[in-house]
Amino acid sequence: MSPPAPVLQMPIHSASAATFKWSAVSGRSYQFQYENDLDQTNWTNSGDPVTATNAIASASDTIGPDRQHFYRVVLLP
């Protein structure tokens, strides 16, 4: 049986960053990614992979001059 897909929760914003949390399986690794344009297919990794230590994992992204980002979480093998 495969693990459930990660589900992103609403982000927490500050003046310089956005923090995201998602449902996770303890011990599994996830890659948090962003894209500026959904017409493109090359997602960019945001930091190193995150290994979950419980049912919720999180990552942050710095808010830069390009304020529009789309996000996803990829469950790594």
C-alpha positions as CSV (number, residue, x, y, z in Angstrom):
1,M,0.0,0.0,0.0
2,S,1.4,3.4,-1.0
3,P,1.5,6.3,1.5
4,P,-1.2,9.0,1.1
5,A,-0.4,12.0,-1.0
6,P,0.8,15.1,1.0
7,V,-1.9,17.7,1.6
8,L,-0.7,21.3,2.0
9,Q,-2.2,23.4,4.7
10,M,-2.7,27.2,4.5
11,P,0.7,29.0,4.7
12,I,1.8,31.2,7.5
13,H,3.2,34.5,6.1
14,S,5.6,37.0,7.6
15,A,7.2,40.0,5.9
16,S,10.0,38.0,4.4
17,A,8.9,34.3,4.2
18,A,6.0,31.9,3.9
19,T,6.0,28.7,5.9
20,F,4.0,25.7,4.7
21,K,2.9,22.5,6.6
22,W,1.6,19.3,5.1
23,S,0.4,15.9,6.1
24,A,3.3,13.4,6.2
25,V,4.3,9.9,7.1
26,S,7.0,9.7,9.8
27,G,10.3,8.6,8.4
28,R,9.4,9.5,4.8
29,S,11.2,12.2,2.8
30,Y,9.6,15.0,0.9
31,Q,10.8,17.7,-1.5
32,F,9.2,21.1,-1.2
33,Q,9.2,22.8,-4.7
34,Y,8.0,26.1,-6.3
35,E,7.4,27.4,-9.8
36,N,6.8,31.0,-11.0
37,D,4.8,30.1,-14.1
38,L,2.5,27.0,-14.4
39,D,3.1,27.0,-18.2
40,Q,6.6,25.8,-17.4
41,T,7.5,22.2,-16.3
42,N,10.7,22.7,-14.4
43,W,9.9,23.0,-10.7
44,T,12.7,24.3,-8.5
45,N,13.6,22.6,-5.2
46,S,13.2,24.9,-2.2
47,G,15.9,23.7,0.2
48,D,17.0,20.2,1.0
49,P,14.6,17.3,1.3
50,V,12.6,17.2,4.5
51,T,12.3,13.9,6.5
52,A,9.2,13.8,8.5
53,T,9.5,13.0,12.2
54,N,5.7,12.9,12.8
55,A,2.4,13.3,10.9
56,I,3.2,17.0,9.9
57,A,6.2,18.3,8.0
58,S,7.1,21.8,7.1
59,A,9.3,24.1,5.0
60,S,9.7,27.8,4.4
61,D,10.3,29.9,1.3
62,T,11.8,33.4,1.2
63,I,9.5,36.0,-0.3
64,G,11.6,37.8,-2.9
65,P,10.9,40.4,-5.6
66,D,8.9,37.9,-7.7
67,R,5.9,37.5,-5.3
68,Q,4.0,34.9,-7.3
69,H,5.0,31.3,-6.6
70,F,3.1,28.1,-7.0
71,Y,4.1,25.3,-4.6
72,R,4.0,21.5,-4.4
73,V,5.3,18.8,-2.2
74,V,6.8,15.6,-3.7
75,L,7.0,12.4,-1.8
76,L,10.5,10.9,-2.5
77,P,11.0,7.2,-3.1
